[in-house]
């Protein structure tokens, strides 16, 4: 006897829905757990850029202590060898740190800033000239109107005098 005989279609739908629901819940928990445990990676190294830094001073390595001369049996014919003078330790030459990239970037920024400032000044001068021209044109027009008014007043005065 199998259990399929005693299960109704309604019970099958319910069990199928619950199985799918449990799988979805398990999948969501798995995804959430993995994403929750993920941490932002930190940079492997941090570098400080300094614009002016002196190169580290290198101290010359201390000369090794002189080794004691091995004892040799003296023979009447052998003359003692003169001790060789220790050679002077060559000084380590420090090469200046190339700052060409930094200097080049700084020069480009300054050049760009000067160009922008020059353009801004030119634009300001153009605006001032344009505003001055507009003021001059307004003054001329105002003077012209004033002259026309005076001329019209003189004509009216002349007509009035002629009419009397």
Secondary structure, DSSP 8 states (H G I E B T S, - for coil): --GGGT--HHHHHHHHHHHHHHHHHHHHHHHHHHHHH------S------SS-----------------------SS----------------------HHHHHHHHHHHHHHHHHHHHHHHHHHHHHHHHHHHHHHHHHHHHHHHHHHHHHHHHHHHHHHHH-
